[in-house]
Amino acid sequence: MTVNLQLDALRAAYREGRATPRQLLATLRDKAAALNPDYRLFIHLLSAEELEPYLAALDGREIDSLPLYGVPFAIKDNIDLAGIPTTAACPAFAYVPQRSASVVERLLALGAIPLGKTNLDQFATGLNGSRSPYGACPNSVLAEYPSGGSSAGSSLAVALGLASFALGTDTAGSGRVPAALNNLLGLKATKGLISTAGVVPACRTLDCVTTFTATAREASQLLALTAQFDPRDEYSRRNPAWNDGSAFGVPRPFRFGVPRAQDLQFFGCDEGPGLFGQAVDRLRALGGEAVELDLSPFLEAARLLYEGPWVAERYSVAGELLEQDPEAVLPVIRAVLAKAPAVSGVQTFRAHYRLQTLKAHCDRLLEDLDCVLTPTIGRPVTLAELAAEPVLRNSQLGYYTNFMNLLDYAAVAVPSAFMNNGLPWGVTLFGRAFTDQYLLSLADAWQRQQGLAAPVAGQPARNDRVRLVVCGAHLEGLALNGQLRQRGARLIEAGHSSPDYRLYALAGGPPLRPGMLRVKEGGVAIAVEVWELPSSELGSFLTGIPAPLGLGKVQLADGRWESGFICEACGLEGATDISHLGGWRAYLQTLQ
């Protein structure tokens, strides 16, 4: 049985009777068993008996009654599945959980079916997929290269056509590096957006559950289903309304950061600079304006992850076993954790202070950007190179990924190209916390541009900024403009409305205020400005607007509709029609 496992295609196959969950899972299980000796991607492949309860739960259910009806997925083996051992790739650490991780419970309730628990770098400490007693995971395209890690088996499960999606985790890049090396979309959502309850920690304060999919649209669908506040997880965060599933859409013109030439590192890869240059051009072609970005503070933050006290946080999980039975932990993992016991409280707080300084700097650099584009990895390394220099080569893989969770940013790894040897190569889009759906919208546009996703016509993509059309006292330099500035707003453009409005000078004041009214006939184009302010500030701004003014939708000259100032018709009593002047500034000049 050959079935397209992408979410929409699989649902269509079920609906049309071309497959059933039982048929599909039996086929996938057989395929996985045949591939596992070579790829070592599953630590535990569920037996037919272990699969049966999940299949039986779908009996008698309508296909459209469950968003993930019969969708096969794989689970990284540091994420709990009730009744199945969780090993974190360390047999001596293994335990059998009575309850599944919260995100797994959610997926099961939505109709998804777990195929098995996947291989990983031991205790999720590594970015290459070769640090496991269950065997190294080779790349899905070229066997002499690694799969990437630590979510090695999860990436392979999707890349090899065994699962519609897979769960991984990401502390330093584990959900992005394997995506890049296996031609997948890897979503590392904002910290706390997807619950980590029931996940073996690497660094509890930094860990994220990730998804591997073929497309950004699938990642968006899964995020919308799993981004829920979880009382089981003390680090869980509520998803703001601007980042829900409806935020996924078609990007409008945007500004993206590109690292300075001196910050880019390809570690001797001759193809890297050209591939990244092509990626920049593709993002420009999607309507992006490239802005040079100083990446050095981000890279300094990245160095804190392994050079600073966060290695002690890793030790808090594996340390007791390491002390009691050091041989149970792989030598390379022991080497990484060796300095952890010597980390002092003073060192820890100093590192936190430095991180906070760097975050404040990095946040300022991102204020006027919609996202940043970087390579996902500088250079792929072979399994032989990893064996010869495990720490150095692993460190190089994390050059562009290690800072992300420390600085609390969202990130999406996107397939971009293939190298001359056929190995996949990818880029990462990252941005402020809770801009996940916006980043996925850009990734979707990227894939559609490359013909890897179906064309769509939809609403504009949203992020944590809202655009506001102003026509009067809030214009640049005028009396009420400070109300925008103090909320962190910035001017995007000056232009005109569509020719469908009348402009009035309202009675009363100071300050003098205009009213802009949409009319069916006799309208003119009015001079306006478009400002952008943080979505979190819109509520306080709205409550301060006096009647008869309010916020609604204003059409611009190019046909776009944006939120903006409108006026109730009943408020025009005593007002003066100033439409013939074409704008508020022109009216003010007549008063001088």
JOJO-V731269 format. One record per backbone hydrogen bond with DSSP energy under -0.5 kcal/mol. NH is the residue of the N-H (numbers start at 1). CO is the residue of the C=O. E is the energy in kcal/mol with one decimal. If there is no record, write none. Layout:
nh:NH co:CO e:E
nh:NH co:CO e:E
This chain:
nh:3 co:1 e:-0.6
nh:10 co:6 e:-3.0
nh:11 co:7 e:-2.1
nh:12 co:8 e:-2.0
nh:13 co:9 e:-2.0
nh:14 co:10 e:-2.3
nh:15 co:11 e:-2.7
nh:16 co:12 e:-2.4
nh:17 co:14 e:-1.2
nh:18 co:13 e:-2.2
nh:19 co:13 e:-0.9
nh:24 co:20 e:-2.8
nh:25 co:21 e:-2.8
nh:26 co:22 e:-2.0
nh:27 co:23 e:-2.1
nh:28 co:24 e:-2.9
nh:29 co:25 e:-2.5
nh:30 co:26 e:-2.0
nh:31 co:27 e:-2.3
nh:32 co:28 e:-2.8
nh:33 co:29 e:-2.4
nh:34 co:30 e:-1.8
nh:35 co:31 e:-1.9
nh:36 co:32 e:-2.2
nh:37 co:33 e:-0.6
nh:38 co:35 e:-1.0
nh:39 co:35 e:-2.3
nh:40 co:36 e:-2.9
nh:43 co:41 e:-0.5
nh:43 co:117 e:-2.4
nh:44 co:117 e:-1.9
nh:46 co:44 e:-0.6
nh:46 co:115 e:-2.0
nh:51 co:47 e:-2.0
nh:52 co:48 e:-1.4
nh:53 co:49 e:-0.6
nh:54 co:51 e:-0.8
nh:55 co:51 e:-1.8
nh:56 co:52 e:-3.3
nh:57 co:53 e:-1.5
nh:58 co:55 e:-1.4
nh:59 co:55 e:-0.5
nh:59 co:56 e:-1.2
nh:61 co:58 e:-2.3
nh:65 co:62 e:-1.6
nh:66 co:63 e:-1.1
nh:68 co:110 e:-2.4
nh:69 co:66 e:-1.6
nh:70 co:111 e:-1.7
nh:71 co:68 e:-2.2
nh:72 co:70 e:-0.6
nh:73 co:113 e:-2.4
nh:74 co:165 e:-1.4
nh:75 co:116 e:-2.3
nh:76 co:167 e:-1.2
nh:77 co:118 e:-2.0
nh:78 co:76 e:-0.7
nh:79 co:76 e:-2.0
nh:80 co:198 e:-2.6
nh:81 co:84 e:-0.5
nh:83 co:97 e:-2.9
nh:84 co:81 e:-2.3
nh:86 co:95 e:-3.1
nh:87 co:77 e:-0.6
nh:87 co:85 e:-0.5
nh:88 co:77 e:-2.8
nh:90 co:87 e:-1.4
nh:93 co:90 e:-1.7
nh:94 co:90 e:-0.8
nh:94 co:91 e:-0.7
nh:95 co:86 e:-1.7
nh:97 co:84 e:-0.7
nh:97 co:95 e:-0.6
nh:101 co:80 e:-2.2
nh:102 co:197 e:-1.7
nh:105 co:101 e:-2.7
nh:106 co:102 e:-2.3
nh:107 co:103 e:-2.0
nh:108 co:104 e:-2.7
nh:109 co:105 e:-2.3
nh:110 co:106 e:-1.2
nh:111 co:108 e:-1.5
nh:112 co:107 e:-2.3
nh:113 co:71 e:-2.9
nh:115 co:73 e:-3.0
nh:116 co:73 e:-0.6
nh:117 co:44 e:-2.9
nh:118 co:75 e:-2.8
nh:119 co:41 e:-2.9
nh:121 co:150 e:-0.9
nh:122 co:131 e:-3.5
nh:123 co:88 e:-2.7
nh:124 co:121 e:-2.4
nh:125 co:122 e:-1.9
nh:126 co:124 e:-0.8
nh:132 co:130 e:-1.0
nh:133 co:89 e:-0.7
nh:135 co:132 e:-1.6
nh:137 co:129 e:-2.7
nh:138 co:136 e:-0.7
nh:139 co:142 e:-0.7
nh:139 co:145 e:-2.8
nh:145 co:142 e:-1.8
nh:146 co:381 e:-0.8
nh:147 co:137 e:-2.1
nh:148 co:128 e:-2.0
nh:149 co:127 e:-1.8
nh:151 co:174 e:-1.0
nh:152 co:150 e:-2.2
nh:153 co:119 e:-2.2
nh:154 co:119 e:-0.5
nh:155 co:151 e:-1.8
nh:156 co:152 e:-1.9
nh:157 co:153 e:-2.2
nh:158 co:154 e:-1.2
nh:159 co:155 e:-2.6
nh:160 co:156 e:-2.8
nh:161 co:158 e:-1.5
nh:162 co:157 e:-2.7
nh:163 co:157 e:-1.1
nh:164 co:72 e:-2.3
nh:165 co:72 e:-1.0
nh:166 co:212 e:-1.3
nh:167 co:74 e:-2.7
nh:168 co:210 e:-2.1
nh:170 co:208 e:-2.5
nh:176 co:173 e:-1.8
nh:177 co:173 e:-2.8
nh:180 co:176 e:-2.3
nh:181 co:177 e:-2.0
nh:182 co:178 e:-0.9
nh:182 co:179 e:-0.7
nh:183 co:180 e:-0.7
nh:184 co:179 e:-2.6
nh:185 co:213 e:-2.9
nh:186 co:184 e:-0.6
nh:186 co:413 e:-1.9
nh:187 co:185 e:-0.6
nh:187 co:211 e:-2.1
nh:188 co:186 e:-0.6
nh:188 co:411 e:-2.6
nh:189 co:187 e:-0.8
nh:193 co:190 e:-2.2
nh:195 co:193 e:-0.5
nh:199 co:196 e:-1.7
nh:200 co:78 e:-3.2
nh:206 co:203 e:-2.2
nh:207 co:203 e:-2.2
nh:208 co:170 e:-1.2
nh:210 co:168 e:-2.5
nh:211 co:187 e:-1.3
nh:212 co:166 e:-2.1
nh:213 co:185 e:-2.1
nh:219 co:215 e:-1.6
nh:220 co:216 e:-2.5
nh:221 co:217 e:-2.2
nh:222 co:218 e:-2.6
nh:223 co:219 e:-2.4
nh:224 co:220 e:-2.4
nh:225 co:221 e:-1.3
nh:226 co:222 e:-1.7
nh:227 co:223 e:-2.3
nh:228 co:226 e:-2.0
nh:233 co:230 e:-1.8
nh:234 co:232 e:-0.6
nh:236 co:233 e:-1.9
nh:237 co:192 e:-2.5
nh:240 co:238 e:-0.6
nh:243 co:240 e:-2.2
nh:244 co:241 e:-1.5
nh:247 co:244 e:-2.2
nh:248 co:245 e:-1.3
nh:250 co:459 e:-2.7
nh:251 co:249 e:-0.6
nh:254 co:287 e:-1.6
nh:256 co:289 e:-2.4
nh:257 co:371 e:-2.5
nh:258 co:291 e:-2.5
nh:259 co:373 e:-0.7
nh:260 co:293 e:-1.9
nh:263 co:260 e:-1.5
nh:264 co:260 e:-0.9
nh:264 co:261 e:-0.7
nh:269 co:266 e:-1.9
nh:270 co:268 e:-0.7
nh:273 co:269 e:-0.6
nh:275 co:271 e:-2.3
nh:276 co:272 e:-2.6
nh:277 co:273 e:-2.3
nh:278 co:274 e:-2.1
nh:279 co:275 e:-1.7
nh:280 co:276 e:-2.3
nh:281 co:277 e:-2.0
nh:282 co:278 e:-2.1
nh:283 co:279 e:-2.1
nh:284 co:280 e:-2.0
nh:285 co:281 e:-2.1
nh:286 co:282 e:-0.8
nh:287 co:284 e:-2.1
nh:288 co:283 e:-1.7
nh:289 co:254 e:-2.6
nh:290 co:288 e:-0.6
nh:291 co:256 e:-2.5
nh:293 co:258 e:-2.7
nh:295 co:293 e:-0.9
nh:299 co:295 e:-2.2
nh:300 co:296 e:-2.1
nh:301 co:297 e:-1.8
nh:302 co:298 e:-1.9
nh:303 co:299 e:-1.6
nh:304 co:300 e:-0.8
nh:304 co:301 e:-0.9
nh:305 co:301 e:-0.5
nh:305 co:302 e:-1.3
nh:307 co:303 e:-2.1
nh:308 co:304 e:-1.6
nh:310 co:304 e:-0.6
nh:311 co:308 e:-1.0
nh:312 co:309 e:-1.6
nh:313 co:309 e:-0.8
nh:314 co:310 e:-1.4
nh:315 co:311 e:-1.8
nh:316 co:312 e:-1.3
nh:317 co:314 e:-1.6
nh:318 co:314 e:-1.5
nh:319 co:315 e:-2.9
nh:322 co:318 e:-2.5
nh:323 co:319 e:-2.4
nh:324 co:320 e:-2.0
nh:325 co:321 e:-3.4
nh:328 co:325 e:-2.3
nh:329 co:326 e:-1.5
nh:333 co:330 e:-0.5
nh:334 co:330 e:-2.6
nh:335 co:331 e:-2.3
nh:336 co:332 e:-1.6
nh:337 co:333 e:-2.2
nh:338 co:334 e:-0.9
nh:340 co:337 e:-1.5
nh:342 co:339 e:-1.1
nh:343 co:340 e:-1.9
nh:348 co:344 e:-2.0
nh:349 co:345 e:-2.5
nh:350 co:346 e:-2.3
nh:351 co:347 e:-2.2
nh:352 co:348 e:-2.1
nh:353 co:349 e:-2.5
nh:354 co:350 e:-2.3
nh:355 co:351 e:-2.7
nh:356 co:352 e:-2.4
nh:357 co:353 e:-1.9
nh:358 co:354 e:-2.4
nh:359 co:355 e:-2.7
nh:360 co:356 e:-2.3
nh:361 co:357 e:-1.8
nh:362 co:358 e:-3.0
nh:363 co:359 e:-3.1
nh:364 co:360 e:-1.6
nh:365 co:361 e:-1.7
nh:366 co:362 e:-1.4
nh:367 co:363 e:-0.8
nh:367 co:364 e:-0.7
nh:369 co:366 e:-1.8
nh:370 co:255 e:-3.0
nh:371 co:255 e:-1.0
nh:372 co:430 e:-2.3
nh:373 co:257 e:-2.8
nh:374 co:428 e:-2.1
nh:376 co:426 e:-2.0
nh:377 co:426 e:-0.5
nh:378 co:396 e:-0.6
nh:383 co:144 e:-2.7
nh:386 co:382 e:-2.1
nh:387 co:383 e:-2.1
nh:388 co:384 e:-1.8
nh:389 co:385 e:-2.4
nh:393 co:389 e:-2.4
nh:394 co:390 e:-1.6
nh:395 co:391 e:-2.4
nh:396 co:392 e:-2.1
nh:397 co:393 e:-1.6
nh:398 co:394 e:-1.0
nh:398 co:395 e:-0.7
nh:399 co:396 e:-1.3
nh:401 co:398 e:-1.1
nh:402 co:398 e:-2.4
nh:404 co:401 e:-1.3
nh:407 co:403 e:-2.0
nh:408 co:405 e:-0.7
nh:409 co:404 e:-2.1
nh:410 co:431 e:-2.0
nh:411 co:188 e:-2.2
nh:412 co:429 e:-2.4
nh:413 co:186 e:-3.0
nh:414 co:427 e:-3.4
nh:416 co:425 e:-2.2
nh:417 co:425 e:-2.6
nh:419 co:423 e:-3.0
nh:422 co:419 e:-2.3
nh:425 co:417 e:-2.7
nh:427 co:414 e:-2.2
nh:428 co:374 e:-3.2
nh:429 co:412 e:-2.6
nh:430 co:372 e:-2.3
nh:430 co:428 e:-0.5
nh:431 co:410 e:-2.1
nh:433 co:408 e:-0.6
nh:435 co:432 e:-0.9
nh:439 co:435 e:-2.4
nh:440 co:436 e:-2.4
nh:441 co:437 e:-1.7
nh:442 co:438 e:-2.1
nh:443 co:439 e:-2.4
nh:444 co:440 e:-2.5
nh:445 co:441 e:-2.3
nh:446 co:442 e:-2.3
nh:447 co:443 e:-2.3
nh:448 co:444 e:-2.6
nh:449 co:445 e:-2.4
nh:450 co:446 e:-1.4
nh:451 co:448 e:-1.4
nh:452 co:447 e:-3.4
nh:453 co:447 e:-0.7
nh:461 co:250 e:-1.7
nh:462 co:247 e:-2.1
nh:463 co:465 e:-0.7
nh:466 co:533 e:-2.9
nh:468 co:531 e:-3.1
nh:469 co:563 e:-2.7
nh:470 co:468 e:-0.5
nh:470 co:529 e:-2.6
nh:475 co:472 e:-2.3
nh:478 co:475 e:-2.5
nh:480 co:473 e:-2.3
nh:481 co:473 e:-0.6
nh:481 co:478 e:-1.7
nh:483 co:480 e:-1.6
nh:484 co:481 e:-1.4
nh:485 co:481 e:-2.1
nh:486 co:482 e:-2.8
nh:487 co:484 e:-1.2
nh:488 co:485 e:-2.0
nh:489 co:484 e:-2.0
nh:490 co:532 e:-2.2
nh:492 co:530 e:-3.0
nh:493 co:530 e:-1.6
nh:495 co:528 e:-2.6
nh:497 co:526 e:-2.2
nh:498 co:555 e:-2.5
nh:500 co:498 e:-2.2
nh:501 co:524 e:-1.5
nh:502 co:517 e:-2.5
nh:504 co:515 e:-2.4
nh:505 co:576 e:-3.0
nh:506 co:504 e:-0.8
nh:506 co:513 e:-2.4
nh:515 co:504 e:-2.4
nh:517 co:502 e:-2.7
nh:517 co:515 e:-0.6
nh:519 co:500 e:-2.6
nh:524 co:501 e:-2.7
nh:527 co:582 e:-2.6
nh:528 co:495 e:-2.4
nh:529 co:470 e:-2.2
nh:530 co:493 e:-3.2
nh:531 co:468 e:-3.0
nh:531 co:529 e:-0.6
nh:532 co:490 e:-2.4
nh:533 co:466 e:-2.3
nh:534 co:487 e:-0.7
nh:535 co:464 e:-2.5
nh:537 co:534 e:-2.0
nh:538 co:535 e:-1.3
nh:539 co:535 e:-0.5
nh:541 co:537 e:-1.7
nh:542 co:538 e:-2.6
nh:543 co:539 e:-2.2
nh:544 co:540 e:-0.7
nh:544 co:541 e:-0.7
nh:545 co:542 e:-1.7
nh:546 co:544 e:-0.6
nh:549 co:546 e:-1.6
nh:550 co:566 e:-1.9
nh:552 co:564 e:-2.8
nh:554 co:562 e:-3.5
nh:556 co:560 e:-3.3
nh:557 co:496 e:-2.3
nh:559 co:556 e:-2.1
nh:562 co:554 e:-2.7
nh:563 co:467 e:-0.5
nh:564 co:552 e:-2.1
nh:565 co:469 e:-2.0
nh:566 co:550 e:-2.5
nh:567 co:516 e:-1.3
nh:568 co:548 e:-2.1
nh:571 co:568 e:-1.7
nh:572 co:569 e:-1.7
nh:573 co:570 e:-0.6
nh:575 co:572 e:-2.4
nh:576 co:505 e:-2.3
nh:578 co:503 e:-2.7
nh:578 co:576 e:-0.6
nh:579 co:503 e:-0.6
nh:581 co:578 e:-1.8
nh:582 co:579 e:-1.6
nh:584 co:471 e:-0.6
nh:587 co:583 e:-1.4
nh:588 co:584 e:-2.5
nh:589 co:585 e:-1.9
nh:590 co:586 e:-1.0
nh:590 co:587 e:-0.8
nh:591 co:587 e:-0.6
nh:591 co:588 e:-1.0
nh:592 co:589 e:-1.0
